Amino acid sequence: MTCDIIIPIFNQVKFTRECVESIRKSTSISYRIIIIDDNSNDPAMVNFLGSIGDSNTKVIHNLNKDRKSTRLNSSHIPLSRMP
């Protein structure tokens, strides 16, 4: 069984990196990480998102909207079709 972990973000590279690393260290579950980026403008965050090359991690770039819109949009992701 695979656990889908959806992380809505805007900037905050330190916490996002810690979150992703913590999930990756877990060996007890099969997982897919879906990061919903709400148009982050911090260069460190943009570089971090661009460096993710894991087949278990997908980054979706959302237009700059509010938190509610970002979370609602994440509920429409076809998880079973994610590579």
N, C-alpha and C positions, 0 to 999 in steps of 0.2 A: 504494500500500500504506500502511496506517495502523498506526502503532506505538501500542500501549496501554501507558501508564506508570502503574503502581499504586504509590501512596505511602502506606504505613501510618504514622499519626502519633498522637502524644499530646503536646499542648502544643507547645513549641519553635517558636513563631511565626516567629522570625527565620530559622531554617534552612528551614522550610517555605516561607516567602515567597521566599527566595533560590532554592530548588529550582524552584518554579513559574515564577518570572521567568526563570530560566535556560532552562527547557524552552520557554517562550513565545518567547524570543529566537531559538531555532533555526528557521531557515528551510529547512533541508535535508530535513526530514521532515514528513510528515503525522502528527499525533498526537492522542490523547485522553488526558487526565489523569484518573485516578480516585484520589481521596483518601479513604482509609479512616480516619476519625477515631475513636479509641478513647475517646470521651466526654471530650474535653478540657475542663478547667475553668478555664483561664487566660482572662480576659476579652479579652485582645488576640487570642488564637487564635480564640475564638468570633466576634469581630468580623471577623477576616480571612476565616474560612470563610464567614460570612454575606455578605461583600462580593464573593465570586467570582461573576461574572455572565457567564462565558465559556461559550459553547455547547460548547466542546471540553473542559470540565472538569466533573466530577461529584463531589459530596461525599456520602459515605455515612457516616452516624453509627451507629457500633457501640455496643452497650451496653458498659459498662466491664468489659473482660475483659483477659486477659493478652496479651502480644505474639503468642504462638503462635496463640491463637484468632483474633486480628485478621488475621493473615497467612493462616491456613487459610480463613477466611470470604471473603477476597478472591479465592481460587481458584474460588469458585462464582459469580462475577459473570458474567452473560450479556453479554459484551462486544459482541457483534454487535447487541444490542438497545438499547445505550446511545444516548440522543438525541444 
